[in-house]
Amino acid sequence: MNEAFKKIARVVLRRFGYAGVDLRKDVGTGLLLPGHVSNLLKQMEINCVIDVGAHCGRYGAMLRHYGYKGRIVSIEPLPEVYEELTRVASLAQDWRTLNVALGASEMVKPFNVYSSRVLSSFLMPVNNIGEVLANSEVVAVRDVRMTTLDRIFSEITKGIAAPRVFLKLDTQGYDLEVIRGATQSLPSIVAMQSEISIIPLYEGMPDYATSLTRLRELGYLPTGFFSVIGRLDTTRTIEFDVVYARDQLAAV
């Protein structure tokens, strides 16, 4: 099939919420994530999504595209990225933004800015990250203000009588630190999404077993695994987005 035609077909299909997949190829399951999350938000009656590591707002835009109408709070620490985030968020109702980082405590902390801003993290890259990800060089280090979710949770959910929160985490190796700073908020967080790494890309980040075990201890069970990046030369998936829901039989 002509490549130009295939590209046009993909664009048209995506506009209507469909995707064309070549089943002969190793295709990532990330295509299925929007539908899974959208259904979960409806089933669990989510009325607030907290998007930590929001970057330019693609996740929030995806939620609005697929029909979520509740509150979105997008959190992004880098000022130049935050500027674009606020522009995107201003196009939708009840979509709020915060220019801050989240972690386990209150402090000012050095933040590593990567050539590809979406990779930026409090953590340094592993030595061979360039074999997996392009534009993965640290180009600057900036001090950013870190706070905890517990500290700002009441302000984020102000005006919502009974918050039922979906917490989306994309902090490049720092997700469990954000959760450490959210212990008082967890009873209102009924579902979440977090990245796990089969092959860690950052120094000192937890491996996938540690992440899954910790979330299970807190009462969250996986509802879906969606591959994010992998290596075609070895067919190994490197990172997954995992969606979790509260186990109603477990205590926080």
SULJODA-V746857 format. One record per backbone hydrogen bond with DSSP energy under -1.0 kcal/mol. NH is the residue of the N-H (numbers start at 1). CO is the residue of the C=O. Records with the same first field share a line. If there is no record, write none. Layout:
# SULJODA-V746857
NH = CO, CO
This chain:
# SULJODA-V746857
6 = 2
7 = 3
8 = 4
9 = 5
10 = 6
11 = 7
12 = 8
13 = 9
14 = 10
15 = 11
17 = 14
18 = 13
25 = 22
27 = 25
32 = 29
33 = 30
36 = 32
37 = 33
38 = 34
39 = 35
40 = 36
41 = 37
42 = 38
43 = 39
44 = 40
45 = 42
46 = 41
47 = 164
48 = 164
49 = 71
50 = 166
51 = 73
52 = 168
53 = 75
54 = 75
57 = 54
61 = 57
62 = 58
63 = 59
64 = 60
65 = 61
66 = 62
67 = 64
68 = 63
71 = 47
72 = 94
73 = 49
74 = 96
75 = 51
76 = 98
82 = 78
83 = 79
85 = 81
86 = 82
87 = 83
88 = 84
89 = 85
90 = 86
91 = 88
92 = 89
96 = 72
98 = 74
100 = 98
101 = 145
103 = 147
107 = 146
109 = 144
111 = 142
112 = 121
113 = 140
115 = 137
116 = 135
119 = 116
120 = 117
121 = 112
126 = 201
129 = 126
131 = 128
132 = 129
133 = 129
139 = 113
140 = 113
142 = 111
144 = 109
146 = 107
147 = 101
150 = 181
152 = 148
153 = 149
156 = 152
157 = 153
160 = 157
165 = 188
166 = 48
167 = 191
168 = 50
169 = 193
170 = 52
178 = 174
179 = 175
180 = 176
181 = 177
182 = 179
186 = 182
188 = 185
189 = 186
190 = 165
191 = 165
192 = 244
193 = 167
194 = 242
196 = 240
198 = 238
199 = 238
203 = 124
205 = 202
208 = 197
211 = 207
212 = 208
213 = 209
214 = 210
215 = 211
216 = 212
217 = 213
218 = 214
219 = 216
220 = 215
221 = 245
223 = 243
224 = 243
226 = 241
228 = 239
231 = 236
235 = 231
238 = 229
239 = 229
240 = 196
241 = 226
242 = 194
243 = 224
244 = 192
245 = 221
246 = 190
247 = 219
250 = 247
